[in-house]
Amino acid sequence: MKRYGFHIFLCLQMLLLQSCAFIFGTKQDETVEEIFKEGAIDPNLVPDAVGYVPILPVWNFFSNPVDVYVGYDEMVYVVDDNGLNILDQKGQLHRTIKIPGAKEVIQDRRIHTYVIGKAKVKIGSQDYDLPAVYHIINAASNMEPVFVDTIIHPFSDVSRRNISFRNEDLQVEFTGLATRHDNVLYVSRRGPRNDPASTARPDNTVLFFSPEGENIGYALGLNPSTPTLKSALDISSIATFSTPPQRIFGVSESHDFLLAQADQTRNIEFRVLWIKENADPDQGVSYTENTALLNRDTARAERFLYDSYRFKNPQDVFAATDAAGFIFVVDATLDSLYQFTSQGFEGVNPPANTRFRKNIRVSFGGRGNGPFQFNQPSGVCYFNRTVYVADKGNNRVMRYRLSTDIE
């Protein structure tokens, strides 16, 4: 695969959006005291130390929201039954873009927006609804949105150019989106055809596309059939280490990515994986496991990202790229939000003035509609120290901040 090693220096000739300040109140406010009291009895939180606090009001005006993302333009993008909803950080709806079958959204550093959906394609005399990634510009501007091009399975995969459309293609799905610092797009895919002897790439893989929409490679080395530390079984989400906010310097140029595996037909020991790029001068580029996460240092934490059978049905994963470097996972079966450090330790560093020496676990959840509960959470993202969760079964988007970040 061609390496894109250049640095992108943006002139920042983009939408200049007025920054929005959240109204938290102080820790002495009656509402905040009530929230702290409720959070303190949650078994996943450590009382009087640190934990996540919900930001009010709750955004409960969605219909089955499956993904949430704060873009480089600092607008909030929520995918639900109505399509792509675009809001400011106060929660005011700017517009809704109708996209058939919309289920995932991402944005690159050019402020180009990508949405997974369905596209109607005529093959012979038959119409089919096929997996698609819509490429949109002006999504949040005052101008009309423009659909630049569309990635459609199987025609966008260069390994399929000499292989005609087959019935199994109707079972294939695009499931996740992520972008790199150089605006290369990652698209995760799942499906039934994973023959290692075939000239076509396996359905269970991650495809790479140039900023112009050309298929420039895939994640060679992932196992599409057997659970390992570098497998790709029913990928539900992917995440890179280049995320908003917009910046000129200090942008991660890593080609590594995280993936979540949601296959419910297998007993998978490690469902959320960190995949590393390996560039060999003789063998070329391939993708392999990150064995460093197997270092479960119990002197520093009690639980870990790579604990055996930690997750049951992870639907989304997100890597924060600020100084905290947290990794977030939402699990739709466990109805929970999980937080880890970049070393795979669950929890946050204990405040200096506490008796705790290990990371304090701040993950939480459980089935319900309370401020610390979820019902099939399907999307998660992080921006400006705020965690956003698409709580699908409760038709809402929840927002949280660490109690130590409020004041």
C-alpha positions as CSV (number, residue, x, y, z in Angstrom):
1,M,0.0,0.0,0.0
2,K,1.3,3.4,-0.8
3,R,2.4,5.4,2.2
4,Y,1.2,8.9,2.7
5,G,4.0,10.5,4.7
6,F,3.3,14.1,4.0
7,H,2.2,16.6,6.6
8,I,-1.0,18.5,6.0
9,F,-1.0,22.1,6.9
10,L,-4.5,23.5,6.8
11,C,-5.1,27.2,6.4
12,L,-8.1,26.7,8.6
13,Q,-10.3,28.4,6.0
14,M,-13.3,26.6,7.4
15,L,-16.4,27.3,9.3
16,L,-15.6,29.5,12.2
17,L,-18.1,28.3,14.8
18,Q,-18.8,30.2,18.0
19,S,-17.6,28.0,20.9
20,C,-20.3,26.9,23.2
21,A,-19.8,26.8,26.9
22,F,-21.7,24.0,28.8
23,I,-23.5,25.1,31.9
24,F,-22.4,22.8,34.7
25,G,-22.9,24.8,37.8
26,T,-20.6,24.2,40.7
27,K,-20.3,21.1,42.9
28,Q,-22.4,22.9,45.4
29,D,-25.4,23.3,43.1
30,E,-28.4,21.4,44.1
31,T,-28.7,19.6,40.7
32,V,-25.1,18.7,40.6
33,E,-25.2,17.5,44.2
34,E,-28.1,15.2,43.3
35,I,-26.1,13.8,40.4
36,F,-23.0,13.2,42.5
37,K,-25.2,11.4,45.1
38,E,-26.7,9.1,42.5
39,G,-23.3,8.5,40.9
40,A,-21.8,7.7,44.3
41,I,-24.0,4.6,44.8
42,D,-23.1,3.2,41.4
43,P,-20.9,0.1,42.1
44,N,-18.6,1.1,39.2
45,L,-17.7,4.5,40.7
46,V,-15.5,5.2,43.7
47,P,-17.4,7.5,46.1
48,D,-15.8,10.9,46.9
49,A,-13.0,10.4,44.4
50,V,-13.7,10.7,40.7
51,G,-16.5,9.6,38.3
52,Y,-18.4,10.7,35.3
53,V,-21.2,13.3,35.7
54,P,-24.0,13.7,33.2
55,I,-24.4,17.0,31.4
56,L,-27.9,18.4,31.3
57,P,-30.2,18.7,29.5
58,V,-30.4,15.2,28.0
59,W,-30.8,15.2,24.2
60,N,-33.9,13.0,24.0
61,F,-35.3,14.0,20.7
62,F,-33.9,11.3,18.5
63,S,-35.3,8.1,17.0
64,N,-33.0,5.1,17.6
65,P,-29.7,7.0,17.4
66,V,-26.9,4.6,16.4
67,D,-23.9,6.9,16.2
68,V,-22.7,10.2,17.4
69,Y,-19.6,12.2,16.4
70,V,-18.2,15.7,17.0
71,G,-16.5,16.8,13.8
72,Y,-13.4,18.9,13.0
73,D,-16.0,21.7,12.4
74,E,-17.0,21.2,16.1
75,M,-20.6,20.4,15.1
76,V,-22.3,17.3,16.6
77,Y,-23.4,14.6,14.1
78,V,-26.0,12.1,15.2
79,V,-27.3,9.3,13.0
80,D,-30.8,8.0,13.6
81,D,-33.8,6.8,11.7
82,N,-34.3,10.2,10.1
83,G,-30.8,10.2,8.6
84,L,-27.8,12.5,9.6
85,N,-28.8,15.1,12.2
86,I,-26.4,18.1,12.6
87,L,-26.4,20.1,15.8
88,D,-24.3,22.7,17.5
89,Q,-22.9,21.9,20.9
90,K,-25.9,23.5,22.6
91,G,-28.0,20.8,21.0
92,Q,-29.8,23.1,18.5
93,L,-30.6,21.2,15.3
94,H,-29.0,22.8,12.3
95,R,-30.3,20.4,9.6
96,T,-31.1,16.8,8.9
97,I,-29.8,15.1,5.7
98,K,-31.9,12.2,4.5
99,I,-29.6,9.2,3.8
100,P,-31.1,5.7,3.3
101,G,-30.0,3.2,5.9
102,A,-27.7,5.7,7.6
103,K,-25.8,4.1,10.5
104,E,-22.3,5.6,10.9
105,V,-20.6,9.0,10.4
106,I,-17.1,10.4,10.4
107,Q,-15.4,13.6,9.2
108,D,-11.9,14.2,7.8
109,R,-9.6,17.2,8.3
110,R,-10.9,18.9,5.1
111,I,-14.4,19.0,6.8
112,H,-15.6,16.3,4.4
113,T,-18.2,14.1,6.0
114,Y,-18.8,10.4,5.3
115,V,-21.9,8.4,6.2
116,I,-22.5,4.7,5.8
117,G,-25.9,3.9,4.2
118,K,-27.5,2.1,1.4
119,A,-27.5,2.8,-2.3
120,K,-30.0,1.5,-4.9
121,V,-28.0,0.0,-7.8
122,K,-29.4,-1.7,-10.9
123,I,-27.5,-4.9,-11.9
124,G,-28.9,-6.3,-15.1
125,S,-32.7,-5.9,-14.7
126,Q,-32.7,-6.1,-10.9
127,D,-32.5,-3.3,-8.4
128,Y,-30.4,-4.0,-5.2
129,D,-29.9,-2.0,-2.0
130,L,-26.1,-2.2,-1.6
131,P,-23.7,-1.0,1.2
132,A,-22.5,2.5,0.5
133,V,-20.4,5.3,2.0
134,Y,-21.7,8.7,1.0
135,H,-19.1,11.5,0.7
136,I,-20.6,14.9,1.5
137,I,-19.2,18.5,1.6
138,N,-21.0,21.5,3.0
139,A,-22.9,19.2,5.4
140,A,-23.0,21.8,8.2
141,S,-22.6,25.0,6.3
142,N,-25.2,27.5,5.2
143,M,-24.9,26.2,1.7
144,E,-26.7,23.1,0.4
145,P,-24.9,19.8,1.1
146,V,-23.1,18.3,-2.0
147,F,-22.7,14.6,-2.5
148,V,-19.3,14.2,-4.1
149,D,-19.1,10.5,-4.7
150,T,-20.2,7.2,-3.2
151,I,-18.3,4.1,-2.3
152,I,-20.4,1.1,-3.1
153,H,-19.8,-2.6,-2.5
154,P,-18.5,-4.6,-4.3
155,F,-17.5,-2.2,-7.1
156,S,-15.3,0.0,-4.9
157,D,-13.0,-2.9,-4.0
158,V,-10.3,-3.2,-6.6
159,S,-9.9,-6.9,-5.9
160,R,-13.4,-7.4,-7.3
161,R,-12.9,-5.9,-10.7
162,N,-12.6,-9.2,-12.4
163,I,-15.2,-11.0,-10.2
164,S,-18.8,-10.4,-11.0
165,F,-21.6,-9.6,-8.5
166,R,-22.6,-12.6,-6.5
167,N,-25.5,-13.5,-4.2
168,E,-23.3,-13.3,-1.1
169,D,-22.7,-9.6,-1.7
170,L,-26.3,-9.0,-0.5
171,Q,-25.2,-10.1,3.0
172,V,-22.2,-7.8,3.1
173,E,-22.2,-4.6,5.2
174,F,-20.1,-1.6,5.8
175,T,-19.9,-1.1,9.5
176,G,-17.3,1.4,10.6
177,L,-15.5,4.6,9.5
178,A,-12.3,6.3,10.5
179,T,-9.9,8.8,9.0
180,R,-6.2,9.3,9.2
181,H,-4.2,12.6,9.5
182,D,-3.7,12.6,5.7
183,N,-7.5,12.2,5.1
184,V,-7.2,8.5,4.1
185,L,-10.5,6.8,4.9
186,Y,-10.8,3.5,6.7
187,V,-14.0,1.5,6.1
188,S,-14.7,-1.7,8.0
189,R,-16.6,-4.5,6.2
190,R,-18.2,-7.8,7.2
191,G,-19.7,-10.6,5.2
192,P,-19.9,-14.4,4.6
193,R,-17.2,-14.8,2.0
194,N,-13.7,-15.2,3.6
195,D,-11.9,-17.7,1.4
196,P,-8.1,-17.3,1.8
197,A,-7.5,-18.9,-1.6
198,S,-9.6,-16.4,-3.4
199,T,-8.1,-13.5,-5.4
200,A,-10.8,-11.3,-3.9
201,R,-10.2,-9.8,-0.5
202,P,-12.1,-11.4,2.5
203,D,-15.4,-9.7,3.3
204,N,-14.3,-9.4,6.9
205,T,-11.6,-6.7,6.6
206,V,-10.8,-3.0,6.6
207,L,-10.5,-1.2,3.3
208,F,-8.5,2.0,2.7
209,F,-9.5,4.8,0.4
210,S,-7.6,7.8,-0.8
211,P,-9.0,11.3,-0.2
212,E,-10.2,11.1,-3.8
213,G,-12.2,7.9,-3.1
214,E,-9.9,5.4,-4.7
215,N,-9.3,2.0,-3.1
216,I,-5.6,2.0,-2.2
217,G,-5.4,-1.1,0.0
218,Y,-6.7,-3.1,2.8
219,A,-5.6,-4.4,6.2
220,L,-3.6,-7.4,5.0
221,G,-2.8,-9.8,7.9
222,L,-6.1,-9.7,9.8
223,N,-7.7,-13.1,10.3
224,P,-11.2,-13.1,8.9
225,S,-12.3,-16.4,10.2
226,T,-10.6,-17.3,13.6
227,P,-10.5,-15.3,16.8
228,T,-7.0,-14.1,17.5
229,L,-5.3,-10.8,18.7
230,K,-5.5,-9.7,15.0
231,S,-8.8,-11.0,13.9
232,A,-11.7,-9.2,12.1
233,L,-14.9,-11.1,13.0
234,D,-18.1,-9.2,12.4
235,I,-16.4,-5.8,12.9
236,S,-18.8,-3.3,14.3
237,S,-16.6,-0.3,14.6
238,I,-13.1,1.1,13.9
239,A,-11.2,4.1,15.2
240,T,-7.9,5.7,14.4
241,F,-5.7,7.9,16.5
242,S,-6.3,11.1,14.5
243,T,-9.5,12.8,15.7
244,P,-10.8,16.3,16.3
245,P,-10.2,19.0,17.3
246,Q,-8.5,20.6,14.3
247,R,-4.8,21.3,14.8
248,I,-1.8,22.1,12.7
249,F,0.9,20.6,14.9
250,G,0.9,17.5,17.1
251,V,-1.4,15.4,14.9
252,S,-0.8,11.7,15.2
253,E,0.5,10.2,12.0
254,S,0.0,6.6,13.2
255,H,-1.6,4.1,10.8
256,D,-2.7,1.9,13.7
257,F,-6.4,1.5,14.5
258,L,-8.8,0.0,17.0
259,L,-11.6,-2.4,16.0
260,A,-14.5,-4.0,17.8
261,Q,-15.8,-7.4,17.0
262,A,-19.5,-8.1,17.6
263,D,-19.9,-11.6,16.2
264,Q,-22.5,-13.3,18.5
265,T,-22.0,-16.8,17.0
266,R,-18.5,-17.2,18.5
267,N,-17.0,-17.1,21.9
268,I,-14.4,-14.4,21.4
269,E,-11.9,-13.8,24.1
270,F,-10.7,-10.4,23.0
271,R,-13.4,-8.4,21.2
272,V,-11.8,-5.0,21.1
273,L,-8.3,-5.0,19.5
274,W,-5.5,-2.5,18.8
275,I,-4.1,-3.3,15.4
276,K,-0.6,-2.1,14.5
277,E,0.8,-1.4,11.1
278,N,4.0,-3.3,10.3
279,A,6.1,-1.9,7.4
280,D,8.7,-4.5,6.3
281,P,11.1,-3.5,3.6
282,D,10.9,-6.9,2.0
283,Q,7.3,-8.0,2.7
284,G,5.6,-4.7,2.5
285,V,2.9,-3.4,4.8
286,S,0.8,-5.7,6.9
287,Y,-1.2,-5.4,10.1
288,T,-0.6,-7.3,13.3
289,E,-1.5,-7.5,17.0
290,N,-0.4,-5.1,19.8
291,T,1.0,-7.5,22.3
292,A,1.9,-4.7,24.7
293,L,-1.7,-4.6,25.8
294,L,-1.3,-8.1,27.3
295,N,0.8,-6.4,30.0
296,R,-1.9,-6.4,32.7
297,D,-0.1,-4.6,35.5
298,T,-2.3,-5.3,38.6
299,A,-0.2,-2.9,40.7
300,R,-1.6,0.0,38.5
301,A,-5.2,-1.2,37.7
302,E,-7.7,-3.8,38.5
303,R,-9.3,-4.3,35.1
304,F,-7.9,-4.1,31.5
305,L,-8.9,-3.7,27.9
306,Y,-7.4,-7.1,27.2
307,D,-9.1,-8.9,30.0
308,S,-10.4,-12.2,28.8
309,Y,-14.1,-12.0,27.7
310,R,-14.3,-8.4,28.9
311,F,-17.0,-7.6,26.3
312,K,-20.0,-9.3,24.9
313,N,-21.3,-7.0,22.1
314,P,-19.1,-4.0,21.6
315,Q,-20.8,-1.6,19.2
316,D,-18.4,1.3,19.1
317,V,-14.9,2.3,20.1
318,F,-13.2,5.7,20.1
319,A,-9.7,6.9,20.8
320,A,-9.3,10.3,22.4
321,T,-6.2,12.2,21.1
322,D,-5.8,14.8,23.8
323,A,-3.4,14.5,26.7
324,A,-5.6,12.0,28.5
325,G,-5.5,9.5,25.6
326,F,-8.5,7.6,26.8
327,I,-10.1,4.7,24.9
328,F,-13.9,4.4,25.1
329,V,-16.1,1.4,24.3
330,V,-19.9,0.9,24.5
331,D,-21.3,-2.6,24.8
332,A,-25.0,-3.0,23.6
333,T,-25.5,-6.3,25.6
334,L,-23.9,-5.1,28.8
335,D,-25.5,-1.7,28.3
336,S,-22.3,0.0,29.5
337,L,-19.7,2.6,28.8
338,Y,-16.1,1.6,29.4
339,Q,-13.1,3.9,29.7
340,F,-9.4,2.8,29.4
341,T,-6.0,4.5,29.2
342,S,-3.9,4.2,26.1
343,Q,-2.0,1.4,27.9
344,G,-5.2,-0.6,28.2
345,F,-5.7,0.1,32.0
346,E,-9.3,0.6,32.9
347,G,-9.9,3.8,34.9
348,V,-8.3,7.1,35.5
349,N,-5.3,8.1,37.5
350,P,-6.3,8.8,41.1
351,P,-6.3,12.4,42.2
352,A,-3.2,13.4,44.2
353,N,-5.2,14.1,47.4
354,T,-6.8,10.6,47.7
355,R,-5.7,7.3,49.3
356,F,-6.0,5.4,46.0
357,R,-2.9,4.2,44.3
358,K,-4.4,2.2,41.4
359,N,-6.5,3.6,38.5
360,I,-10.0,4.4,39.7
361,R,-12.6,2.7,37.5
362,V,-15.1,5.1,36.1
363,S,-16.9,2.8,33.7
364,F,-20.6,2.5,34.4
365,G,-23.9,1.3,33.0
366,G,-26.6,-1.3,33.2
367,R,-30.0,-1.6,31.6
368,G,-32.4,1.3,32.3
369,N,-33.1,4.9,31.4
370,G,-31.5,6.7,34.4
371,P,-28.6,9.1,33.9
372,F,-26.0,6.3,34.6
373,Q,-27.9,3.6,32.6
374,F,-28.3,2.7,28.9
375,N,-30.4,0.6,26.6
376,Q,-28.4,-0.8,23.7
377,P,-25.8,2.0,23.5
378,S,-24.5,2.0,19.9
379,G,-22.1,5.0,19.5
380,V,-19.5,6.8,21.5
381,C,-17.2,9.8,20.9
382,Y,-15.1,12.3,22.8
383,F,-14.5,16.0,22.3
384,N,-13.2,18.7,24.6
385,R,-13.2,16.4,27.7
386,T,-16.9,15.4,27.0
387,V,-18.0,11.9,26.3
388,Y,-21.0,11.5,24.0
389,V,-23.1,8.3,23.9
390,A,-25.8,7.4,21.4
391,D,-28.2,5.5,23.7
392,K,-30.2,3.8,21.0
393,G,-32.9,2.1,23.0
394,N,-33.6,5.2,25.1
395,N,-33.8,7.5,22.0
396,R,-31.3,9.9,23.4
397,V,-27.7,11.1,23.3
398,M,-26.1,11.4,26.7
399,R,-23.1,13.6,27.6
400,Y,-20.7,13.2,30.4
401,R,-17.6,14.8,32.0
402,L,-15.3,13.6,34.7
403,S,-16.1,15.2,38.0
404,T,-12.4,16.4,38.2
405,D,-12.9,18.3,34.9
406,I,-15.9,20.3,36.0
407,E,-14.1,22.8,38.1
